[in-house]
Amino acid sequence: MARENGIRAEIVAVGSELLGADRLDTDSLYLTGELNRRGIAVRRKHVVGDRRADLAETLREALGRADLLIVTGGLGPTEDDLTREAAAEALGVGLERSAALVERLRAYFARRGAAMPERNTKQADVLAGAESLANGWGTAPGQWLERDGRALVLLPGPPRELRPLFAEQVAPRLESWLRRRLGREPEPIVMVRLGIADMGESAVDEIAAPIYSAFDGIETTILAARPGEIELHLRAPASEEPRLHALRERLQAALGLAVYTSQGLALEAVVGEQLRRAGQTLAVAESCTGGLLGARLTAAAGASCFFQGGVISYSNDAKQALLGVAPETLARHGAVSGAAAGEMAQGARRALATDWALAITGIAGPGGGSEAKPVGTVFIGLAGGAKVEVVERRLVGERERIRQWSTTIALDRLRRALAGAAAA
Amino acid sequence: MARENGIRAEIVAVGSELLGADRLDTDSLYLTGELNRRGIAVRRKHVVGDRRADLAETLREALGRADLLIVTGGLGPTEDDLTREAAAEALGVGLERSAALVERLRAYFARRGAAMPERNTKQADVLAGAESLANGWGTAPGQWLERDGRALVLLPGPPRELRPLFAEQVAPRLESWLRRRLGREPEPIVMVRLGIADMGESAVDEIAAPIYSAFDGIETTILAARPGEIELHLRAPASEEPRLHALRERLQAALGLAVYTSQGLALEAVVGEQLRRAGQTLAVAESCTGGLLGARLTAAAGASCFFQGGVISYSNDAKQALLGVAPETLARHGAVSGAAAGEMAQGARRALATDWALAITGIAGPGGGSEAKPVGTVFIGLAGGAKVEVVERRLVGERERIRQWSTTIALDRLRRALAGAAAA
């Protein structure tokens, strides 16, 4: 835990909708990232509904423990928006209505051609002693209050308001407060994200743990990021940056080609960059994934310079008509077979006139499995140059996991082939 | 809040990984759903790391407030797994090692051909007075403890262990406890989920609020579920079921064809069911969505009886070669145009010999927009029978949002066409 500077933060998310079965507090992930980058650890998080007594009690308890308390949500204009009132109660201070803020709110509505509803005036109530934080993206201003060396921050819940408000208004105050708290310039935290494809979490840990455990003071986290992908996060204070990179290099050497990025890039972005650099193009042929691989390749803008498109060959007719898979192949080996995967890849490459093509066919389940080909059996075909390479995998998990995992294996086959071609 | 029975629950999720910037506690959503169905409201949620003092303090505070406290995680065999110890400390009771549980653990490892590591024995420690809850899906048993009419439940964190363990071991104990607490049979909660496509949240609320606000005692929640989709959740005790359905009917009548389900089905499942019932087939042609519509149609098993497949026509070459879009159409109107969308739909229908075809072409951004066709401009083509229908939309948001939203509009166009055909 060397990355911590001893400052203890807590986050309270306010809103009854966050206590239901449908919605999680995602603001705290963003805030935690921003705090961690500044060496501040989040020690507890809380979710509390729109009951004033619950909210005031939660805030009172957290204020008794935390050096820094960030509260999100409950700053709207409705009766249910009680964060201001509860914070005043918890702190034992009053709320003061700011005439300047009332004017700002009126102007906000006027710009939209509307009169300000009367109820919005309560958004101009500021905790005694607090600074108001102008919100250019909505009606709810934030608040910043320091007392006895501790800081309380109130922020609106919607991410499109919270994030820019944090960056513009909170970050500079936070850094100044941190400087004063620590009595020195706070040391920034540096982070490295290694992405590892097609290796299990325990296999990665078995190789990585003996290495990283020798690097005291560098915090290492293993995350099962997506099916078939593992992330290793390395974090250290900036003064440890040379050692951080020494650790990164040792991990990369030990994990070899399984590491697809040391810069936190997505696997599809790495493959896209390889293709761009080689000036080559790609097509896909998808059966059980139904378009998921194409969707993943086009999730980020800019894919058009290497991705031509593909065929979703869900039915056997489509495999024959659009990809030219031979009826005998389907009859003899089945649509889920190495032979079919190979012909699908060749067919997509031919139909879209590309340098490379990836094909996926498999049994994503829950039905359709057999003893010879149980649910999770997946064949990946890769066509390029004069070669067609096919791999078979037995994946474990639910349908969506098997589908996602298949796209990762497919992308990783191409990545390894492109890396080999570049090295040759 | 008529659905509540006055029982106050809190949930504590344990694990330092849940205090980072990458991972949220999703167990609490599942647990909240299970509790709400039994009329129990969750009043607060907490996340706390693997520090024993923090954990014990959080549990002590929550035990002082909650009638029912569920703690997830921290039941593993490592040094960081401290939930048992912290709960014992918070309750002021001892831990007793169960010889029977040690035997069970040994047997668990033996079945996997391994000796039990010594450290796993601590998983056999049970709070004095607690029942151990057998975990058939992993090594960490749960625990159930009643004291002074209150209940404490410890559960393992991994969802694939927590969920079956809850269903098998916790649910019956919870219901028995609830019966004793309330001194009567607990009244189950009934719930209706209306799905509404292609209408904004405020437009839905404007129509729905005057209706549901006249139904006291039925809790109504509006959720912006996915881009372009709104959910209305209606909840009431079982005794109110006739009024719940009266409300549902009034909402359906007022919202009309925009309601695609009153049974909580996904939009793609509704469309799939319509096609199945009509014995008709579907193909897709996707440009900016890159396969997302196909992926969505095949997310649930069973799509093969209506979904033939499609073409991902990311490049203009693919639009011409695989869908037969005329070069003049692309030259005169551009690839993002109503004419192109119409020809793409017709081409997909022809290539895959289906009854219907949906096509999507648009500018998902962030680049590529112009004054005439800004980012978010999307054309949806629907071919079926002798007709081709094209709609144009201007969607707002980030790239992934625009792509998701486009697939919803496409599915909804087909749903409305099929509903019209069925009514005719």
Interface residues (C-beta under 8 A of the other chain):
Chain A: E17 L18 L19 G20 A21 D22 R23 L24 D25 T26 L29 Y30 T32 G33 N36 A41 V42 R43 R44 K45 H46 V47 V48 G49 R51 D54 T58 E61 T221 L223 H233 V284 E286 C288 T289 G290 G291 L292 L293 G294 A295 L297 T298 A299 A300 A301 G302 A303 S304 F307 Q308 G309 G310 V311 I312 S313 Y314 S315 D317 A318 A321 L322 A351 L352 A353 A364 G365 P366 G367 G368 R399 E400 R403
Chain B: E17 L18 L19 G20 A21 D22 R23 L24 D25 T26 L29 Y30 T32 G33 N36 A41 V42 R43 R44 K45 H46 V47 V48 G49 R51 D54 T58 E61 T221 L223 H233 V284 E286 C288 T289 G290 G291 L292 L293 G294 A295 L297 T298 A299 A300 A301 G302 A303 S304 F307 Q308 G309 G310 V311 I312 S313 Y314 S315 D317 A318 A321 L322 A351 L352 A353 A364 G365 P366 G367 G368 R399 E400 R403
